[in-house]
């Protein structure tokens, strides 16, 4: 008993240390066993035969894609009576014709397109003690007012201020009998060369001829901005080009292009 009293602390410490060693040894075996169990579980999952899933049924999707390749075209304009009922018009002989297909601007026919020119010509040369003075003919076929469409003569000398159409830049050859005159066209800044028998010509616009068969109307020599009337509607020429023109309905502003095939 005396031994226990003197050494009980050491005995307790030994017991505790022995327990700790036992726990550590147990943990080593426990960890090894747990690791082996995990490896067995993993290998069982990997090596197990996977169940093959059935193929997806894409029949509905394929049918939808096929319908998209050839969509249904709904004609809600030409033959639809709900959204676009036909409008009828009486012709000259009293019969009724469909306005949307047989009359209107879309059935007008362009029969001719004629260019309008700016023409500059060397008319004559006048000489006196002050030098040479040149007579230049100016013809503006596309002018807005009829009075300006006829040929007008302008007298110019070197160094003079430009008129409303051109300025004299250079005289080539003898002043009293020039080979050519070099002019500057003021509206575009381009240069033009004129000589006897060699006028300068530039397209400034076009005239159009139009035929409207439902009313047997013919329109000759119409310019951009001119107004005409047929089918009970007023139209204006808004654009005329070599390959066609455009008519604008004065009541609603709708534009109808008409080609020209000479």
C-alpha positions in Angstrom: 0.0 0.0 0.0 2.9 2.2 0.8 4.2 1.6 -2.7 0.9 2.7 -4.2 0.7 5.8 -2.1 4.2 6.8 -3.3 3.8 5.9 -7.0 0.1 6.2 -7.7 0.7 9.3 -10.0 3.2 7.3 -12.1 0.8 4.4 -12.2 -2.1 6.6 -13.5 0.2 8.2 -16.0 1.3 4.8 -17.3 -2.3 3.6 -17.6 -3.2 6.7 -19.5 -0.2 6.3 -21.9 -1.0 2.6 -22.4 -4.6 3.6 -23.3 -3.4 6.2 -25.8 -1.1 3.7 -27.4 -4.0 1.3 -27.7 -6.2 3.9 -29.3 -3.5 4.8 -31.8 -3.0 1.1 -32.7 -6.7 0.7 -33.1 -7.0 3.7 -35.4 -4.3 2.3 -37.6 -6.3 -0.9 -38.2 -9.6 1.1 -38.5 -8.2 3.4 -41.1 -6.8 0.6 -43.1 -10.1 -1.3 -43.0 -12.1 1.8 -44.0 -9.8 2.4 -46.9 -10.1 -1.1 -48.1 -13.9 -0.9 -47.9 -13.9 2.4 -49.9 -11.7 0.8 -52.6 -14.1 -2.2 -52.8 -17.1 0.1 -53.1 -15.4 2.3 -55.8 -14.3 -0.7 -57.9 -17.8 -2.2 -57.6 -19.4 1.0 -59.0 -16.9 1.4 -61.8 -16.9 -2.3 -62.9 -20.6 -2.8 -62.5 -22.4 -3.2 -65.9 -24.2 0.1 -66.7 -27.9 -0.1 -67.7 -28.3 1.2 -71.2 -30.9 4.0 -71.4 -33.5 3.7 -74.2 -33.2 6.1 -77.2 -34.9 9.4 -76.9 -38.1 9.7 -78.9 -37.5 12.7 -81.2 -40.4 12.1 -83.5 -42.2 15.3 -82.4 -39.1 17.4 -82.8 -38.3 16.0 -86.2 -41.8 16.8 -87.4 -41.6 20.4 -86.1 -38.3 20.9 -88.0 -39.8 19.4 -91.2 -42.7 21.9 -90.9 -40.3 24.8 -90.5 -38.6 23.8 -93.8 -41.8 24.3 -95.7 -43.9 26.8 -93.7 -47.5 27.5 -94.7 -47.8 30.7 -96.7 -50.9 32.7 -95.9 -52.0 35.0 -98.7 -53.8 37.9 -96.8 -53.6 40.3 -99.7 -54.5 39.2 -103.2 -57.4 36.8 -102.7 -58.4 37.4 -99.1 -61.9 38.8 -98.6 -61.7 39.4 -94.8 -58.7 41.7 -94.6 -58.6 43.0 -98.2 -62.1 43.0 -99.8 -62.0 43.7 -103.5 -62.7 47.2 -104.8 -64.5 47.4 -108.1 -64.6 50.2 -110.6 -66.7 50.9 -113.7 -64.7 51.0 -117.0 -65.5 53.2 -120.0 -67.8 50.6 -121.5 -69.8 50.3 -118.3 -68.4 46.9 -117.1 -67.0 46.4 -113.6 -63.4 45.5 -113.2 -61.4 44.8 -110.1 -59.5 47.9 -109.0 -56.7 46.1 -107.2 -55.7 43.9 -110.2 -57.0 45.6 -113.4 -56.8 49.3 -112.7 -54.7 51.7 -110.8 -51.1 52.9 -111.0 -49.7 49.4 -111.1 -51.2 48.7 -114.5 -49.9 51.9 -116.1 -47.3 51.3 -118.8 -44.2 53.4 -119.4 -43.8 53.8 -123.2 -40.8 56.0 -123.4 -38.0 57.8 -121.5 -36.3 60.7 -123.1 -33.2 62.4 -121.7 -33.1 66.2 -121.1 -29.8 67.9 -121.7 -27.8 70.9 -120.7 -26.3 72.0 -124.0 -23.5 74.5 -124.4 -22.5 75.6 -127.9 -20.0 78.0 -129.3 -22.1 80.2 -131.6 -19.7 82.8 -132.9 -16.7 85.1 -132.1 -16.9 88.9 -132.2 -13.7 90.9 -132.3 -13.1 94.6 -131.8 -10.4 96.9 -130.4 -11.0 95.5 -126.9 -10.3 91.9 -128.0 -12.4 88.8 -128.7 -15.9 88.3 -127.4 -17.6 84.9 -127.6 -21.2 84.0 -128.0 -22.2 80.9 -126.1 -25.6 79.2 -126.5 -27.1 77.8 -123.4 -30.0 75.3 -123.6 -31.4 74.0 -120.3 -34.0 71.4 -121.4 -34.6 70.3 -117.8 -35.3 73.8 -116.5 -38.3 74.2 -114.2 -39.9 77.0 -116.2 -40.6 76.7 -119.9 -39.0 80.1 -120.7 -35.6 78.9 -119.5 -35.7 75.7 -121.6 -35.0 77.5 -124.9 -31.6 78.4 -126.1 -30.2 81.6 -124.7 -27.1 83.4 -125.8 -24.4 84.7 -123.4 -21.6 87.0 -124.3 -18.3 86.3 -122.5 -14.7 87.5 -122.7 -11.6 86.3 -120.8 -11.5 87.7 -117.3 -15.2 88.5 -117.0 -17.3 87.5 -114.0 -19.3 84.2 -114.5 -22.9 84.3 -115.4 -25.6 82.1 -113.8 -24.5 79.0 -115.7 -20.8 79.0 -116.5 -17.5 80.8 -116.3 -14.9 81.1 -119.1 -11.6 79.5 -117.9 -9.4 79.3 -120.9 -9.2 80.0 -124.7 -7.3 77.4 -126.6 -5.7 78.5 -129.9 -6.0 82.0 -131.5 -8.5 84.2 -129.7 -10.2 85.3 -132.9 -10.5 81.7 -134.1 -10.2 79.4 -131.1 -9.7 75.7 -131.2 -11.9 75.3 -128.1 -13.2 77.2 -125.1 -12.8 75.7 -121.6 -15.8 76.5 -119.4 -16.6 75.8 -115.7 -20.2 74.7 -115.1 -21.1 76.4 -111.9 -23.7 74.0 -110.4 -21.4 71.0 -110.4 -17.9 72.6 -110.7 -17.1 70.4 -113.7 -15.3 71.7 -116.8 -16.6 71.6 -120.3 -14.9 72.1 -123.7 -16.9 73.7 -126.5 -15.8 74.4 -130.1 -17.5 75.0 -133.4 -19.6 72.0 -134.2 -18.7 70.3 -130.9 -21.2 71.3 -128.2 -21.1 70.1 -124.6 -24.0 68.0 -123.6 -24.9 66.7 -120.1 -28.0 64.8 -119.0 -29.9 66.9 -116.4 -33.3 65.0 -116.3 -35.8 62.9 -118.3 -39.2 63.1 -119.9 -41.6 60.2 -119.6 -44.4 58.9 -121.8 -47.1 56.9 -120.0 -50.1 54.9 -121.2 -53.2 53.9 -119.1 -55.2 51.3 -121.0 -58.3 50.9 -118.7 -59.3 54.5 -119.7 -57.3 54.7 -122.9 -55.3 57.7 -121.7 -51.9 58.6 -123.0 -49.5 61.1 -121.3 -46.6 62.4 -123.3 -43.5 64.4 -122.2 -44.1 64.4 -118.5 -41.4 65.6 -116.1 -40.6 65.0 -112.5 -43.1 67.0 -110.4 -45.8 66.9 -113.1 -49.3 65.7 -112.1 -51.6 63.4 -114.0 -55.0 61.9 -113.2 -56.6 58.5 -114.0 -58.8 56.0 -112.3 -60.3 58.7 -110.2 -56.9 59.4 -108.5 -54.3 62.1 -108.9 -50.7 61.1 -109.2 -47.4 63.0 -109.4 -44.1 61.9 -111.0 -41.6 61.8 -108.2 -38.7 60.2 -109.9 -37.8 59.5 -113.6 -34.8 57.5 -114.5 -33.6 55.7 -117.7 -35.0 52.4 -116.5 -38.3 53.5 -115.1 -40.2 56.0 -113.0 -42.2 56.3 -109.8 -45.7 57.6 -109.3 -47.0 58.9 -106.0 -50.7 58.8 -105.1 -51.7 62.3 -104.0 -54.3 61.0 -101.6 -52.2 58.8 -99.5 -48.5 59.2 -100.6 -48.2 55.6 -101.8 -45.4 55.2 -104.3 -45.7 52.9 -107.3 -42.5 52.1 -109.3 -43.0 51.4 -113.0 -40.2 49.9 -115.0 -39.4 50.8 -118.6 -38.4 48.2 -121.1 -37.6 49.8 -124.4 
